[in-house]
């Protein structure tokens, strides 16, 4: 319903919950497929992940607030 109102997503990944250490931001354009592979992560490490959407209007990007974070571990 609201998917057509967004331009894409940003995924923010870090090694601490305050998102200040080893931060990586990945941008995904479009909304039809919200999955995104993230490369360059180290094995056997715990990561914190959060997501937000953005909309581009007349060349300016407008961002939603960041979601609550989830923790994920790499194998």
Biopython code that builds the backbone (N, CA, C, O; Angstrom):
import numpy as np
from Bio.PDB.StructureBuilder import StructureBuilder

atoms = [
    (1, "UNK", "N", (0.812, -1.185, 0.000)),
    (1, "UNK", "CA", (0.000, 0.000, 0.000)),
    (1, "UNK", "C", (0.860, 1.255, 0.000)),
    (1, "UNK", "O", (0.633, 2.149, -0.815)),
    (2, "UNK", "N", (1.850, 1.347, 0.900)),
    (2, "UNK", "CA", (2.695, 2.528, 0.973)),
    (2, "UNK", "C", (4.013, 2.346, 0.245)),
    (2, "UNK", "O", (4.818, 3.276, 0.192)),
    (3, "UNK", "N", (4.250, 1.173, -0.315)),
    (3, "UNK", "CA", (5.528, 0.902, -0.962)),
    (3, "UNK", "C", (5.824, 1.881, -2.090)),
    (3, "UNK", "O", (6.981, 2.250, -2.293)),
    (4, "UNK", "N", (4.817, 2.301, -2.820)),
    (4, "UNK", "CA", (5.057, 3.201, -3.941)),
    (4, "UNK", "C", (5.489, 4.593, -3.484)),
    (4, "UNK", "O", (5.917, 5.405, -4.304)),
    (5, "UNK", "N", (5.384, 4.869, -2.221)),
    (5, "UNK", "CA", (5.776, 6.180, -1.708)),
    (5, "UNK", "C", (7.245, 6.255, -1.336)),
    (5, "UNK", "O", (7.719, 7.319, -0.937)),
    (6, "UNK", "N", (7.984, 5.152, -1.456)),
    (6, "UNK", "CA", (9.399, 5.174, -1.092)),
    (6, "UNK", "C", (10.269, 4.938, -2.316)),
    (6, "UNK", "O", (9.827, 4.358, -3.307)),
    (7, "UNK", "N", (11.504, 5.393, -2.233)),
    (7, "UNK", "CA", (12.477, 5.200, -3.303)),
    (7, "UNK", "C", (13.369, 4.000, -3.020)),
    (7, "UNK", "O", (13.792, 3.311, -3.948)),
    (8, "UNK", "N", (13.660, 3.742, -1.740)),
    (8, "UNK", "CA", (14.531, 2.628, -1.400)),
    (8, "UNK", "C", (14.723, 2.484, 0.090)),
    (8, "UNK", "O", (14.018, 3.088, 0.898)),
    (9, "UNK", "N", (15.712, 1.654, 0.432)),
    (9, "UNK", "CA", (16.016, 1.333, 1.823)),
    (9, "UNK", "C", (17.482, 1.550, 2.112)),
    (9, "UNK", "O", (18.315, 1.512, 1.206)),
    (10, "UNK", "N", (17.800, 1.778, 3.376)),
    (10, "UNK", "CA", (19.172, 1.762, 3.842)),
    (10, "UNK", "C", (19.259, 0.744, 4.976)),
    (10, "UNK", "O", (18.380, 0.676, 5.836)),
    (11, "UNK", "N", (20.323, -0.037, 4.962)),
    (11, "UNK", "CA", (20.600, -0.997, 6.019)),
    (11, "UNK", "C", (21.896, -0.567, 6.686)),
    (11, "UNK", "O", (22.911, -0.370, 6.017)),
    (12, "UNK", "N", (21.860, -0.423, 7.993)),
    (12, "UNK", "CA", (23.042, 0.002, 8.747)),
    (12, "UNK", "C", (23.488, -1.156, 9.622)),
    (12, "UNK", "O", (22.684, -1.736, 10.352)),
    (13, "UNK", "N", (24.775, -1.496, 9.548)),
    (13, "UNK", "CA", (25.334, -2.634, 10.260)),
    (13, "UNK", "C", (26.527, -2.149, 11.071)),
    (13, "UNK", "O", (27.333, -1.353, 10.590)),
    (14, "UNK", "N", (26.633, -2.637, 12.312)),
    (14, "UNK", "CA", (27.753, -2.259, 13.177)),
    (14, "UNK", "C", (28.047, -3.396, 14.146)),
    (14, "UNK", "O", (27.283, -4.355, 14.257)),
    (15, "UNK", "N", (29.162, -3.269, 14.839)),
    (15, "UNK", "CA", (29.535, -4.305, 15.808)),
    (15, "UNK", "C", (29.188, -3.925, 17.240)),
    (15, "UNK", "O", (29.513, -4.663, 18.170)),
    (16, "UNK", "N", (28.529, -2.782, 17.431)),
    (16, "UNK", "CA", (28.016, -2.445, 18.757)),
    (16, "UNK", "C", (26.621, -1.833, 18.617)),
    (16, "UNK", "O", (26.252, -1.343, 17.549)),
    (17, "UNK", "N", (25.858, -1.869, 19.698)),
    (17, "UNK", "CA", (24.451, -1.451, 19.631)),
    (17, "UNK", "C", (24.264, 0.056, 19.486)),
    (17, "UNK", "O", (23.173, 0.505, 19.135)),
    (18, "UNK", "N", (25.300, 0.844, 19.747)),
    (18, "UNK", "CA", (25.184, 2.292, 19.546)),
    (18, "UNK", "C", (25.596, 2.707, 18.129)),
    (18, "UNK", "O", (25.581, 3.891, 17.793)),
    (19, "UNK", "N", (25.962, 1.727, 17.310)),
    (19, "UNK", "CA", (26.301, 1.927, 15.902)),
    (19, "UNK", "C", (27.429, 2.945, 15.712)),
    (19, "UNK", "O", (27.335, 3.865, 14.900)),
    (20, "UNK", "N", (28.502, 2.747, 16.492)),
    (20, "UNK", "CA", (29.665, 3.623, 16.368)),
    (20, "UNK", "C", (30.931, 2.864, 15.970)),
    (20, "UNK", "O", (31.926, 3.495, 15.612)),
    (21, "UNK", "N", (30.923, 1.532, 16.020)),
    (21, "UNK", "CA", (32.113, 0.746, 15.694)),
    (21, "UNK", "C", (31.871, -0.094, 14.441)),
    (21, "UNK", "O", (30.855, -0.778, 14.318)),
    (22, "UNK", "N", (32.830, -0.025, 13.516)),
    (22, "UNK", "CA", (32.776, -0.819, 12.280)),
    (22, "UNK", "C", (31.437, -0.663, 11.556)),
    (22, "UNK", "O", (30.791, -1.652, 11.208)),
    (23, "UNK", "N", (31.038, 0.561, 11.339)),
    (23, "UNK", "CA", (29.738, 0.868, 10.737)),
    (23, "UNK", "C", (29.795, 0.703, 9.224)),
    (23, "UNK", "O", (30.751, 1.125, 8.573)),
    (24, "UNK", "N", (28.761, 0.087, 8.680)),
    (24, "UNK", "CA", (28.618, -0.074, 7.239)),
    (24, "UNK", "C", (27.172, 0.235, 6.881)),
    (24, "UNK", "O", (26.252, -0.293, 7.505)),
    (25, "UNK", "N", (26.965, 1.095, 5.874)),
    (25, "UNK", "CA", (25.620, 1.420, 5.404)),
    (25, "UNK", "C", (25.496, 0.946, 3.966)),
    (25, "UNK", "O", (26.326, 1.269, 3.116)),
    (26, "UNK", "N", (24.447, 0.176, 3.707)),
    (26, "UNK", "CA", (24.185, -0.359, 2.378)),
    (26, "UNK", "C", (22.855, 0.211, 1.903)),
    (26, "UNK", "O", (21.871, 0.179, 2.642)),
    (27, "UNK", "N", (22.814, 0.731, 0.683)),
    (27, "UNK", "CA", (21.600, 1.311, 0.123)),
    (27, "UNK", "C", (21.027, 0.395, -0.942)),
    (27, "UNK", "O", (21.757, -0.123, -1.787)),
    (28, "UNK", "N", (19.725, 0.200, -0.898)),
    (28, "UNK", "CA", (19.004, -0.634, -1.868)),
    (28, "UNK", "C", (17.935, 0.230, -2.511)),
    (28, "UNK", "O", (17.018, 0.695, -1.833)),
    (29, "UNK", "N", (18.046, 0.445, -3.812)),
    (29, "UNK", "CA", (17.040, 1.228, -4.523)),
    (29, "UNK", "C", (15.852, 0.339, -4.854)),
    (29, "UNK", "O", (16.010, -0.857, -5.103)),
    (30, "UNK", "N", (14.682, 0.918, -4.856)),
    (30, "UNK", "CA", (13.463, 0.188, -5.176)),
    (30, "UNK", "C", (12.821, -0.413, -3.945)),
    (30, "UNK", "O", (13.374, -0.365, -2.846)),
    (31, "UNK", "N", (11.643, -0.980, -4.149)),
    (31, "UNK", "CA", (10.921, -1.545, -3.022)),
    (31, "UNK", "C", (10.339, -2.915, -3.323)),
    (31, "UNK", "O", (9.727, -3.524, -2.446)),
    (32, "UNK", "N", (10.514, -3.413, -4.533)),
    (32, "UNK", "CA", (9.903, -4.691, -4.887)),
    (32, "UNK", "C", (10.593, -5.869, -4.214)),
    (32, "UNK", "O", (9.945, -6.879, -3.940)),
    (33, "UNK", "N", (11.886, -5.765, -3.942)),
    (33, "UNK", "CA", (12.638, -6.830, -3.293)),
    (33, "UNK", "C", (13.444, -6.206, -2.170)),
    (33, "UNK", "O", (14.402, -5.475, -2.421)),
    (34, "UNK", "N", (13.065, -6.489, -0.939)),
    (34, "UNK", "CA", (13.721, -5.818, 0.172)),
    (34, "UNK", "C", (14.911, -6.582, 0.725)),
    (34, "UNK", "O", (15.507, -6.147, 1.711)),
    (35, "UNK", "N", (15.277, -7.705, 0.124)),
    (35, "UNK", "CA", (16.453, -8.420, 0.605)),
    (35, "UNK", "C", (17.710, -7.797, -0.003)),
    (35, "UNK", "O", (17.676, -7.248, -1.104)),
    (36, "UNK", "N", (18.808, -7.893, 0.728)),
    (36, "UNK", "CA", (20.066, -7.320, 0.273)),
    (36, "UNK", "C", (21.207, -8.128, 0.860)),
    (36, "UNK", "O", (21.264, -8.324, 2.074)),
    (37, "UNK", "N", (22.116, -8.601, 0.017)),
    (37, "UNK", "CA", (23.303, -9.291, 0.494)),
    (37, "UNK", "C", (24.334, -8.254, 0.921)),
    (37, "UNK", "O", (24.568, -7.269, 0.221)),
    (38, "UNK", "N", (24.933, -8.483, 2.055)),
    (38, "UNK", "CA", (25.954, -7.574, 2.570)),
    (38, "UNK", "C", (27.270, -8.337, 2.576)),
    (38, "UNK", "O", (27.371, -9.413, 3.165)),
    (39, "UNK", "N", (28.264, -7.779, 1.926)),
    (39, "UNK", "CA", (29.567, -8.434, 1.848)),
    (39, "UNK", "C", (30.561, -7.736, 2.765)),
    (39, "UNK", "O", (30.325, -6.613, 3.212)),
    (40, "UNK", "N", (31.660, -8.399, 3.039)),
    (40, "UNK", "CA", (32.728, -7.807, 3.817)),
    (40, "UNK", "C", (32.586, -7.978, 5.319)),
    (40, "UNK", "O", (33.321, -7.344, 6.077)),
    (41, "UNK", "N", (31.658, -8.820, 5.774)),
    (41, "UNK", "CA", (31.516, -9.058, 7.202)),
    (41, "UNK", "C", (32.451, -10.179, 7.634)),
    (41, "UNK", "O", (32.739, -11.082, 6.849)),
    (42, "UNK", "N", (32.920, -10.131, 8.859)),
    (42, "UNK", "CA", (33.854, -11.130, 9.374)),
    (42, "UNK", "C", (33.095, -12.315, 9.966)),
    (42, "UNK", "O", (32.012, -12.156, 10.529)),
    (43, "UNK", "N", (33.673, -13.492, 9.831)),
    (43, "UNK", "CA", (33.057, -14.716, 10.346)),
    (43, "UNK", "C", (33.097, -14.739, 11.868)),
    (43, "UNK", "O", (33.969, -14.135, 12.493)),
    (44, "UNK", "N", (32.134, -15.449, 12.450)),
    (44, "UNK", "CA", (32.047, -15.647, 13.905)),
    (44, "UNK", "C", (32.011, -14.334, 14.675)),
    (44, "UNK", "O", (32.682, -14.192, 15.697)),
    (45, "UNK", "N", (31.239, -13.387, 14.193)),
    (45, "UNK", "CA", (31.136, -12.076, 14.818)),
    (45, "UNK", "C", (29.663, -11.713, 14.971)),
    (45, "UNK", "O", (28.836, -12.108, 14.149)),
    (46, "UNK", "N", (29.336, -10.969, 16.012)),
    (46, "UNK", "CA", (27.975, -10.513, 16.250)),
    (46, "UNK", "C", (27.804, -9.121, 15.649)),
    (46, "UNK", "O", (28.628, -8.237, 15.882)),
    (47, "UNK", "N", (26.733, -8.927, 14.876)),
    (47, "UNK", "CA", (26.449, -7.642, 14.243)),
    (47, "UNK", "C", (25.083, -7.132, 14.662)),
    (47, "UNK", "O", (24.172, -7.907, 14.952)),
    (48, "UNK", "N", (24.958, -5.818, 14.687)),
    (48, "UNK", "CA", (23.690, -5.154, 14.971)),
    (48, "UNK", "C", (23.216, -4.530, 13.664)),
    (48, "UNK", "O", (23.995, -3.901, 12.948)),
    (49, "UNK", "N", (21.932, -4.710, 13.360)),
    (49, "UNK", "CA", (21.396, -4.288, 12.065)),
    (49, "UNK", "C", (20.119, -3.483, 12.284)),
    (49, "UNK", "O", (19.277, -3.850, 13.105)),
    (50, "UNK", "N", (19.981, -2.388, 11.547)),
    (50, "UNK", "CA", (18.734, -1.616, 11.537)),
    (50, "UNK", "C", (18.479, -1.093, 10.136)),
    (50, "UNK", "O", (19.388, -1.038, 9.308)),
    (51, "UNK", "N", (17.238, -0.708, 9.876)),
    (51, "UNK", "CA", (16.807, -0.357, 8.521)),
    (51, "UNK", "C", (15.998, 0.941, 8.560)),
    (51, "UNK", "O", (15.334, 1.250, 9.549)),
    (52, "UNK", "N", (16.071, 1.684, 7.466)),
    (52, "UNK", "CA", (15.180, 2.832, 7.287)),
    (52, "UNK", "C", (14.863, 2.978, 5.799)),
    (52, "UNK", "O", (15.602, 2.477, 4.951)),
    (53, "UNK", "N", (13.783, 3.653, 5.489)),
    (53, "UNK", "CA", (13.406, 3.912, 4.104)),
    (53, "UNK", "C", (13.766, 5.350, 3.745)),
    (53, "UNK", "O", (13.997, 6.190, 4.615)),
    (54, "UNK", "N", (13.808, 5.606, 2.451)),
    (54, "UNK", "CA", (14.005, 6.984, 2.006)),
    (54, "UNK", "C", (13.176, 7.251, 0.758)),
    (54, "UNK", "O", (12.801, 6.330, 0.033)),
    (55, "UNK", "N", (12.904, 8.508, 0.527)),
    (55, "UNK", "CA", (12.159, 8.964, -0.641)),
    (55, "UNK", "C", (12.933, 10.113, -1.257)),
    (55, "UNK", "O", (13.350, 11.031, -0.551)),
    (56, "UNK", "N", (13.127, 10.071, -2.562)),
    (56, "UNK", "CA", (13.798, 11.150, -3.271)),
    (56, "UNK", "C", (12.748, 12.042, -3.924)),
    (56, "UNK", "O", (11.915, 11.575, -4.701)),
    (57, "UNK", "N", (12.800, 13.327, -3.599)),
    (57, "UNK", "CA", (11.872, 14.308, -4.157)),
    (57, "UNK", "C", (12.690, 15.474, -4.681)),
    (57, "UNK", "O", (13.390, 16.136, -3.915)),
    (58, "UNK", "N", (12.609, 15.728, -5.972)),
    (58, "UNK", "CA", (13.341, 16.830, -6.609)),
    (58, "UNK", "C", (14.828, 16.810, -6.263)),
    (58, "UNK", "O", (15.427, 17.858, -6.024)),
    (59, "UNK", "N", (15.419, 15.621, -6.235)),
    (59, "UNK", "CA", (16.846, 15.482, -5.986)),
    (59, "UNK", "C", (17.255, 15.457, -4.520)),
    (59, "UNK", "O", (18.426, 15.225, -4.221)),
    (60, "UNK", "N", (16.331, 15.689, -3.605)),
    (60, "UNK", "CA", (16.632, 15.649, -2.173)),
    (60, "UNK", "C", (16.101, 14.354, -1.575)),
    (60, "UNK", "O", (15.009, 13.906, -1.925)),
    (61, "UNK", "N", (16.880, 13.749, -0.666)),
    (61, "UNK", "CA", (16.453, 12.512, -0.015)),
    (61, "UNK", "C", (15.862, 12.817, 1.355)),
    (61, "UNK", "O", (16.413, 13.599, 2.130)),
    (62, "UNK", "N", (14.735, 12.185, 1.631)),
    (62, "UNK", "CA", (14.064, 12.301, 2.916)),
    (62, "UNK", "C", (14.018, 10.918, 3.540)),
    (62, "UNK", "O", (13.567, 9.959, 2.913)),
    (63, "UNK", "N", (14.492, 10.818, 4.792)),
    (63, "UNK", "CA", (14.662, 9.528, 5.446)),
    (63, "UNK", "C", (13.643, 9.337, 6.562)),
    (63, "UNK", "O", (13.260, 10.289, 7.243)),
    (64, "UNK", "N", (13.209, 8.086, 6.738)),
    (64, "UNK", "CA", (12.392, 7.729, 7.897)),
    (64, "UNK", "C", (13.319, 7.534, 9.089)),
    (64, "UNK", "O", (14.537, 7.488, 8.914)),
    (65, "UNK", "N", (12.774, 7.419, 10.292)),
    (65, "UNK", "CA", (13.628, 7.091, 11.440)),
    (65, "UNK", "C", (14.178, 5.669, 11.293)),
    (65, "UNK", "O", (13.591, 4.844, 10.591)),
    (66, "UNK", "N", (15.293, 5.385, 11.948)),
    (66, "UNK", "CA", (15.850, 4.036, 11.941)),
    (66, "UNK", "C", (14.935, 3.108, 12.723)),
    (66, "UNK", "O", (14.317, 3.516, 13.707)),
    (67, "UNK", "N", (14.852, 1.878, 12.289)),
    (67, "UNK", "CA", (14.095, 0.865, 13.019)),
    (67, "UNK", "C", (14.846, 0.496, 14.295)),
    (67, "UNK", "O", (15.993, 0.901, 14.489)),
    (68, "UNK", "N", (14.193, -0.273, 15.161)),
    (68, "UNK", "CA", (14.897, -0.852, 16.305)),
    (68, "UNK", "C", (15.913, -1.848, 15.747)),
    (68, "UNK", "O", (15.694, -2.420, 14.679)),
    (69, "UNK", "N", (17.006, -2.056, 16.449)),
    (69, "UNK", "CA", (18.026, -2.941, 15.908)),
    (69, "UNK", "C", (17.737, -4.408, 16.224)),
    (69, "UNK", "O", (17.051, -4.737, 17.192)),
    (70, "UNK", "N", (18.276, -5.258, 15.390)),
    (70, "UNK", "CA", (18.252, -6.713, 15.578)),
    (70, "UNK", "C", (19.697, -7.176, 15.603)),
    (70, "UNK", "O", (20.562, -6.540, 15.001)),
    (71, "UNK", "N", (19.961, -8.254, 16.278)),
    (71, "UNK", "CA", (21.316, -8.801, 16.296)),
    (71, "UNK", "C", (21.374, -10.024, 15.398)),
    (71, "UNK", "O", (20.439, -10.822, 15.344)),
    (72, "UNK", "N", (22.476, -10.153, 14.704)),
    (72, "UNK", "CA", (22.729, -11.297, 13.818)),
    (72, "UNK", "C", (24.176, -11.716, 13.978)),
    (72, "UNK", "O", (25.055, -10.881, 14.193)),
    (73, "UNK", "N", (24.416, -13.002, 13.874)),
    (73, "UNK", "CA", (25.779, -13.527, 13.955)),
    (73, "UNK", "C", (26.151, -14.155, 12.625)),
    (73, "UNK", "O", (25.317, -14.772, 11.962)),
    (74, "UNK", "N", (27.405, -13.993, 12.243)),
    (74, "UNK", "CA", (27.893, -14.624, 11.032)),
    (74, "UNK", "C", (28.490, -15.972, 11.393)),
    (74, "UNK", "O", (28.987, -16.163, 12.503)),
    (75, "UNK", "N", (28.440, -16.889, 10.468)),
    (75, "UNK", "CA", (28.991, -18.229, 10.699)),
    (75, "UNK", "C", (30.372, -18.370, 10.139)),
    (75, "UNK", "O", (30.977, -19.437, 10.250)),
]
sb = StructureBuilder()
sb.init_structure("model")
sb.init_model(0)
sb.init_chain("A")
sb.init_seg("    ")
for serial, (resi, resn, name, xyz) in enumerate(atoms, 1):
    if name == "N":
        sb.init_residue(resn, " ", resi, " ")
    sb.init_atom(name, np.array(xyz, "f"), 0.0, 1.0, " ", f" {name:<3s}", serial, name[0])
structure = sb.get_structure()
